[in-house]
Structure formats: structure tokens, C-alpha cells
Amino acid sequence: MNAARFATALRSRERLVGYWSILDAPVATERIARLGYDYVCLDGQHGLIGYSGLLQSLTAIDAGGASVGLVRVEANDPVPIGRALDAGAAGVIVPLVDTPEQAADAVASCRYAPAGRRSYGPMRSALRIGPAPADAHEATVVLAMIETAAGLAAVKEICAVPGLDGVYIGPSDLRIALGGATSTDPAVDREFEAALRAVREAADEAGIAVGIHTPDGATAARRLAEGFTYASVSSDLTHLEQAARDHLGAARRPSAT
């Protein structure tokens, strides 16, 4: 998988499965990137990754060879978006997009003039994607997060923004925005599932990709079967804790002999 192939697959609404990375641990990220996930997304918003870690982890993903590296940037701003792309990201996930105007800003931050406002300095991305603006536009994807009441209300207009390659549901924030007491509150399950359908239908109507974060592979498979075109699985930090807990439990379990 390379950036151009990934962009084509995502825009063609092929089914894609990704992994979520929170830890600044490039060696671990490289191992994950060898497994066959279509993408590994580095969380620059809530993750524990600084810029040097971002750069090293993108390099590690490329060394893994099977995945492309995406970055969820910290804000809908041309500076973090440009830095992620200059470091070699195949695309960005932009958080907290509430309006079509904000979605258009995100697209503009990923495109060089005259199509956008990305500053030219492709540093590492020139080696991975190429230095020509046209090549960068073709091989770089921009995804807007739908995770607020305002974003949900404007989802049809957001999905119709020219140049936007897809939307991505942030389920924790969206569930809270719908009145959930916690990010997993089952009391708003009905409203939450209705919101997912609304986002999926808006993306389908616009002909763009629609993705969601999921807690495990089984849930990712279910969401893809429902019509989502890409899904991210859990995170490295969560899996590290789960594996450590399971092994601790096994070690302390009374022996059968």
C-alpha cells in the first residue's frame, strides 16, 4: 500500500481497515504496520506523540511496508495540517468540523495554491509522494470528523464540500453530544445509531468515504457490513493494557494441578 493506492481505494469507497496509535513508540508502530492494516493513524490530538515522534512513527509505518500513515491533527489549522503532510502523512483526519466552511478550510489546508493554502515545503513527503503539487493533491486525502451536534446537523452540507474525501465519526464525542453521561453510555444507543445512519447516508449521497472508530475488530467488521467504508480498530495503548491484564490474570489463576 502506498499513498496513491490508498487515496484511490478510499475515494473508490473500498472497504479499508486501520489501526489507531496513541503511543510515541516508533518500533512498536513499525511492528503494527507490518501486519496488513490498510492504514495506521497517529493521534496528534489526544495521543502522546510530539512532532519528532510523529515524524519517526511515519517513517516506521513506511518501513513496515503494508500500511500508509495518517495523522489526526490537533486542530483545523494550516500549521499542524501542513506539518503532518510535510512529514509524509498520506492524509489527515481533522477534528471538530461543525460547518461546511470549516470542512472547506480543512481541504484548503491540504492543497497548494491556487487550489488551497498549503505552504510549499514538502521535506519528507517529497520522498514518499513527490514534490509536484499535482501529485500531492492526487495522493493526499482529507477527512473531516463528525463528532458534535453542530457537525451532525450540517453533515449533508459538509459531505458536499468539494475536495473532501470522506468523513470520520468520533463515537465518544458524538455520544456525549447526544446526551450521553459518558462516552459509552448505553442510554443514548437509539439516538447514537440514528446519528450513525444519518452520517452514513449523507456520505453515500455525496459519494465520499465514511469511517468510524471502533473498540475491536468484531465491531469494525459489523460497522463495515452496515455500510461504513473504513474503520479504525482500538489503539496500541488500549491493547497494551488489555494484554498485560490478561497475562496477569493467567499468572495468578490457581493451577489446575
C-alpha positions as CSV (number, residue, x, y, z in Angstrom):
1,M,0.0,0.0,0.0
2,N,1.3,3.5,-0.9
3,A,-0.3,6.9,-0.6
4,A,-1.6,7.0,-4.2
5,R,-3.1,3.5,-4.0
6,F,-4.7,4.3,-0.6
7,A,-6.2,7.5,-1.9
8,T,-7.7,5.7,-4.9
9,A,-9.1,2.9,-2.7
10,L,-10.6,5.4,-0.2
11,R,-12.1,7.6,-2.9
12,S,-13.5,4.4,-4.6
13,R,-15.1,3.5,-1.2
14,E,-13.3,0.2,-1.0
15,R,-13.5,-1.4,2.5
16,L,-10.4,-0.4,4.5
17,V,-9.3,-1.4,8.0
18,G,-7.0,0.8,10.0
19,Y,-5.3,0.9,13.4
20,W,-5.0,3.7,15.9
21,S,-1.7,4.7,17.5
22,I,-1.5,6.9,20.6
23,L,2.0,6.0,21.9
24,D,5.2,7.6,20.9
25,A,6.8,4.2,20.2
26,P,8.0,4.0,16.6
27,V,9.4,0.5,16.9
28,A,6.1,-0.8,18.1
29,T,4.3,1.2,15.4
30,E,6.6,-0.4,12.8
31,R,5.6,-3.9,14.0
32,I,1.9,-3.0,13.8
33,A,2.4,-1.5,10.3
34,R,3.8,-4.9,9.1
35,L,0.5,-6.8,10.0
36,G,-1.6,-5.8,7.0
37,Y,-3.8,-2.9,8.2
38,D,-4.5,-0.6,5.3
39,Y,-3.6,2.5,7.4
40,V,-2.2,3.3,10.8
41,C,-3.4,6.6,12.2
42,L,-1.2,8.6,14.6
43,D,-3.3,10.6,17.1
44,G,-1.9,14.1,17.2
45,Q,-4.9,15.4,19.1
46,H,-5.3,13.2,22.1
47,G,-2.3,10.9,21.6
48,L,1.1,11.1,23.4
49,I,3.0,11.9,20.3
50,G,5.1,15.1,19.7
51,Y,6.4,16.2,16.3
52,S,9.6,14.2,16.4
53,G,7.6,11.1,17.4
54,L,5.2,11.8,14.6
55,L,8.0,12.0,12.1
56,Q,9.7,8.9,13.4
57,S,6.4,7.0,13.5
58,L,5.5,7.9,10.0
59,T,9.0,6.7,8.9
60,A,8.4,3.5,10.9
61,I,5.0,2.9,9.2
62,D,6.6,3.3,5.8
63,A,9.4,0.8,6.8
64,G,6.7,-1.7,7.8
65,G,5.6,-1.6,4.2
66,A,2.0,-2.8,4.4
67,S,0.2,0.4,5.7
68,V,0.1,4.1,5.0
69,G,0.4,6.6,7.8
70,L,-2.5,9.0,8.5
71,V,-2.5,11.7,11.2
72,R,-5.3,13.0,13.3
73,V,-4.1,16.6,13.6
74,E,-4.6,18.6,16.8
75,A,-6.8,21.3,15.2
76,N,-8.3,22.5,11.9
77,D,-5.4,24.8,11.2
78,P,-3.0,25.0,8.3
79,V,0.1,24.8,10.5
80,P,-0.4,21.3,12.1
81,I,-2.0,20.0,8.9
82,G,0.9,21.2,6.8
83,R,3.5,19.8,9.3
84,A,1.8,16.4,9.2
85,L,1.7,16.3,5.5
86,D,5.3,17.6,5.1
87,A,6.4,14.7,7.4
88,G,5.0,12.2,5.0
89,A,1.4,11.5,6.1
90,A,-0.8,10.1,3.3
91,G,-3.7,12.2,4.7
92,V,-5.2,13.9,7.7
93,I,-8.2,13.4,9.9
94,V,-9.4,16.9,11.0
95,P,-11.3,17.0,14.3
96,L,-14.4,19.0,15.3
97,V,-15.7,20.0,11.9
98,D,-19.0,21.7,12.5
99,T,-19.8,23.5,9.3
100,P,-19.2,23.2,5.5
101,E,-17.0,26.3,5.8
102,Q,-14.7,24.5,8.3
103,A,-14.6,21.5,6.0
104,A,-13.6,23.7,3.1
105,D,-10.9,25.2,5.3
106,A,-9.5,21.8,6.0
107,V,-9.4,20.9,2.3
108,A,-7.7,24.2,1.5
109,S,-5.0,23.5,4.1
110,C,-4.2,20.2,2.3
111,R,-3.9,21.8,-1.2
112,Y,-1.3,24.1,-2.6
113,A,-2.2,27.4,-4.3
114,P,-4.2,28.3,-6.3
115,A,-6.4,25.4,-5.1
116,G,-5.7,26.0,-1.4
117,R,-3.4,27.5,1.2
118,R,-0.8,24.8,2.0
119,S,2.6,26.3,2.2
120,Y,5.2,24.6,0.0
121,G,7.9,22.8,1.9
122,P,7.4,19.0,1.4
123,M,10.5,17.9,3.2
124,R,9.9,14.2,3.7
125,S,6.7,14.0,1.7
126,A,8.7,14.8,-1.4
127,L,10.4,11.4,-1.0
128,R,7.1,9.5,-0.3
129,I,4.6,11.2,-2.5
130,G,6.6,13.5,-4.8
131,P,7.4,17.2,-4.8
132,A,4.9,18.2,-7.5
133,P,1.7,19.9,-6.2
134,A,-0.5,17.9,-8.6
135,D,0.9,14.6,-7.3
136,A,0.4,15.7,-3.7
137,H,-3.2,16.6,-4.4
138,E,-3.9,13.3,-6.1
139,A,-2.3,11.2,-3.3
140,T,-3.2,13.1,-0.2
141,V,-6.6,12.6,1.5
142,V,-8.5,14.9,3.8
143,L,-11.1,13.5,6.2
144,A,-13.4,15.6,8.4
145,M,-14.6,14.4,11.8
146,I,-18.3,14.4,12.6
147,E,-18.5,14.4,16.4
148,T,-20.6,17.3,17.6
149,A,-24.3,18.2,17.5
150,A,-23.5,21.0,15.0
151,G,-21.5,18.7,12.8
152,L,-24.3,16.2,12.8
153,A,-26.9,18.9,11.9
154,A,-24.7,20.1,9.0
155,V,-23.5,16.7,7.8
156,K,-25.1,16.8,4.4
157,E,-23.6,20.2,3.6
158,I,-20.2,19.0,5.0
159,C,-20.2,15.9,2.8
160,A,-20.9,18.0,-0.3
161,V,-17.8,20.2,0.1
162,P,-15.6,19.9,-3.0
163,G,-12.3,18.1,-2.4
164,L,-13.4,16.4,0.9
165,D,-12.5,12.8,0.6
166,G,-14.5,11.5,3.5
167,V,-16.0,11.9,6.9
168,Y,-15.0,10.1,10.1
169,I,-17.2,9.6,13.1
170,G,-15.7,10.2,16.6
171,P,-18.1,8.0,18.6
172,S,-17.1,9.1,22.0
173,D,-17.7,12.8,21.5
174,L,-20.7,12.2,19.4
175,R,-22.3,10.0,22.0
176,I,-21.7,12.7,24.7
177,A,-23.0,15.4,22.3
178,L,-26.2,13.3,22.0
179,G,-26.7,13.5,25.8
180,G,-24.7,10.5,27.0
181,A,-23.4,10.8,30.5
182,T,-20.2,9.0,29.4
183,S,-18.5,8.1,26.1
184,T,-20.1,4.7,26.2
185,D,-23.4,5.5,27.9
186,P,-26.0,2.9,26.6
187,A,-28.9,5.2,27.5
188,V,-28.4,7.0,24.2
189,D,-27.9,4.0,22.0
190,R,-31.0,4.7,19.9
191,E,-30.0,8.2,19.2
192,F,-26.4,7.2,18.5
193,E,-27.3,4.6,16.0
194,A,-29.7,7.0,14.3
195,A,-26.9,9.5,14.1
196,L,-24.6,6.9,12.5
197,R,-27.2,6.2,9.9
198,A,-27.6,9.9,9.1
199,V,-23.8,10.4,8.6
200,R,-23.6,7.2,6.5
201,E,-26.5,8.2,4.3
202,A,-25.1,11.7,3.8
203,A,-21.7,10.3,2.8
204,D,-23.4,7.8,0.5
205,E,-25.4,10.6,-1.2
206,A,-22.3,12.6,-1.7
207,G,-20.3,9.6,-2.9
208,I,-17.5,10.0,-0.4
209,A,-15.9,7.7,2.2
210,V,-17.4,7.3,5.6
211,G,-15.4,5.9,8.5
212,I,-15.7,5.2,12.2
213,H,-13.5,4.4,15.2
214,T,-14.3,1.1,16.8
215,P,-13.2,-0.7,20.0
216,D,-12.3,-4.0,18.4
217,G,-12.1,-6.0,15.2
218,A,-15.5,-7.6,15.6
219,T,-17.2,-4.2,15.9
220,A,-15.1,-2.9,12.9
221,A,-16.4,-5.9,10.8
222,R,-20.0,-5.1,11.9
223,R,-19.7,-1.4,11.0
224,L,-18.2,-2.3,7.6
225,A,-21.1,-4.7,7.0
226,E,-23.5,-1.9,7.8
227,G,-22.1,0.2,5.0
228,F,-19.2,2.1,6.5
229,T,-16.3,2.2,4.0
230,Y,-13.4,2.3,6.5
231,A,-13.0,1.6,10.2
232,S,-10.2,2.0,12.7
233,V,-9.5,-0.6,15.4
234,S,-8.9,0.4,19.1
235,S,-5.4,1.6,19.9
236,D,-2.0,0.5,20.9
237,L,-2.3,1.8,24.4
238,T,-5.6,0.0,25.0
239,H,-4.2,-3.3,23.6
240,L,-1.1,-3.0,25.7
241,E,-3.2,-2.7,28.9
242,Q,-5.6,-5.5,27.8
243,A,-2.7,-7.9,27.1
244,A,-0.9,-7.1,30.3
245,R,-4.2,-7.6,32.3
246,D,-4.9,-10.9,30.6
247,H,-1.4,-12.2,31.3
248,L,-1.6,-11.1,34.9
249,G,-4.8,-12.9,35.4
250,A,-3.5,-16.0,33.9
251,A,-0.4,-15.9,36.0
252,R,-2.4,-15.5,39.2
253,R,-5.1,-18.0,38.3
254,P,-4.8,-21.1,40.6
255,S,-3.2,-24.0,38.9
256,A,-5.4,-27.0,37.9
257,T,-2.7,-29.4,39.1
